Amino acid sequence: MELLGLALPLGVGLAAIGSAFGLGMAVKGAMESMGRQPEAIGQIQTAMIIGCAFIEALTIYALLTVILLMGNLSA
């Protein structure tokens, strides 16, 4: 159980770092494509927002998993 107490914060930290990199790459790609095709800004922005919501949802799932597993730690 001691290993679980160490792995949970590390796991949620890695999920947050991965989410940050993923969001950064998604926004970077969207900004570059908006600059190349200004007439498609609305469609690109909509797709970017949906993609960012999915990335954030995965991070929230990781956080919920950590919260649920914290109950398995014994005092």
PyMOL commands that set and color helices and strands:
alter all, ss='L'
color gray80, all
select helices_A, chain A and resi 2-36+38-70
alter helices_A, ss='H'
color red, helices_A
deselect
rebuild
show_as cartoon
